[in-house]
Every structure is written in C-alpha cells, then in structure tokens.
Amino acid sequence: MHPALHLYIVEETTYSDGEVIIEEGSQGSWIYLILEGSAKVKKRTPKGTITIDILREGEIFGEMVFLEGGKSSRSASIVAAEGQVRVGLLDTHKLIDDYEALPSELKTLISSLMLKLRNTTSKVCSIIVAK
C-alpha cells in the first residue's frame, strides 16, 4: 500500500465476517482503504448475487462514485470476509481538494477509466450469468 494513503485516513472501523460495508445501490461518496483482512465485492444479477472480486490489505473501494462526482449509486456491495476486516475511511474533502488541483485532461482520463471499469464489471457479470 502506498504510504501516502494513510495521510487521508480520518476514521477506522472494524467489520465482522459477513457484515456489509457498502450496499449495492446505496448512495454515498466515501472511499475506504483495507487496513487488515479482506472483503468480497458482490454484485446482484438476475440469477442471484455473485462474488466478482476479493479485496485485500492496501486496496481501496468506493472510488468509482467519488470520481464520478457522487452522482451515481454504489455499483456493488462490499462484504467483510474471512473473519474481521479493518478499514480506514478516507478524508473526502482533502481528496476533492487534491483531485480538483489536477489538470482537466487528467480528470477526463480518470473519468473515462471509471466508466470503462463500470462497463467491464457489467459485461463480466453478464457472462457469468449466461453460463
């Protein structure tokens, strides 16, 4: 994990195995950093909820909505896995200030990457459900 991310942590929370950290479809622009443990990324599909990824120590989540300006809902649920997971809540105000200082071309690139990630996630879920 990049040490600079610790400078953004404003609060730490621990979740028990199976506890929902973020609910798919909910609103919110917080970004989280996994400090210890792991979490499952779960997506609802017509055939039920599937796990599409496992996040481990040093990985962030919740960034898609943040980078899209908080205008969309959460695209997946994040659920504590394998015992407890400790997460750091990142300072959204500081992140916004730093993000706004970026050149507009870089912000456009980041937005494009977030849209591509969201579309790729949808395609992967469609392929899994089709099987």
N, C-alpha and C positions, 0 to 999 in steps of 0.2 A: 504494500500500500504506500502511496506517495505520502511522505510525512506532512506536506502542506495541508492535506485534508483535515488533519487534527486541529488546525487553526480555526476551522469553520464549525467545529462541534460546539453546540450550545447546551445539549442535554443528552444524557444516556439513559436508555431504557432496556430492561431485560424482558424477553417474551419466553413463555414455556412452549414445549413441543406441541405443535398443532394450533397454537394461538395465531390468529390473523393479525398481521401488522398493517397491511393495506388491503382494502376490499376492492375488487374489480368493480368499476362503475362509479365509485365514490369520487367526491371532489376533494381537492387538496393539492398544495404545491410544495409540500415538504420533501426534502431529499434526505435519504438515510445512508449511512455507512455501516457495514457489518464490521463490528469490532471483534466479536468472538462467535463461533458457531456457524451455522448455515441456515439458509431459508429456501423454500421451494417457491418457484414462480408458477402460479396456477392460472389457467385460462378456461373460461366457460365455453363449451361448444355444444352444438345440437345433440351430441352423443354423451354429454356429461362433462365434468371438469377434468382437465388433464394437466399434468405437470410438464412444463415446457423447458424448465431450466432449474439448476440448483446454484444459488449464490453462496459464496464462501467469504471468509475474512478478507477485508480490504476492498470488497466490491460495493458499489453504490446502487441504489434503486430509487425510483421516484423522480428521476431526472427528466423523463420524457414530458410530463405535464409541465414541469417547471420551465423547460426550454421552449415549450410551445406557448408560454405566456400564461399558464394556468387556465387556458380556455377549454380544455378537454377534460374528460373524466379518466380515471385510472384504467389502463388497458389490461391489467392483470392483477390478481391477488398475490400477496407475498405472505407466506405462512412459515412460522418458525419450524425448524426441522431438527431431528436428532438431538433431543434434549433442549437446552436453553440456547437462545441466541441473544447476544447483547448488541444493540445498535446505537449509533450516535446520530442525533438529529442535527442536521447542518443548518447554519445561520442563513436563512433565505435572503435576508436584507443585504448581508455582506456579499452573497453570491450575485444578487441582482446588480449591486454597485459594480462589482468586478466584471460581470457579463456586459453591462452597458458600456464599459470602457473599451470593449473590443471593437475593432473596425467592422463596419456594416457588412463587408464581404465575408468576414469570418462568421458572423452571426447568421448570414444567409446559408453558408455551408453547414453549420451546425443544425439549423432548422431542416435542411434537406436530408441530412443524415438521420435525424429523428423520424422524419416521415418515412424514409426508407426502412428503418428498423421496425416501425409500426406496421408497415405493409408486409414486410418479410415475416413478422410474427403471425399475421393473419393468414398468410399463404401456408406457413408450416402447420398451423392448426387445421386448415382445410385439408391438407394432405393426410394428416394423422386421422382425421375424422372419416375421410373417404376410404380408409383401409378397412 
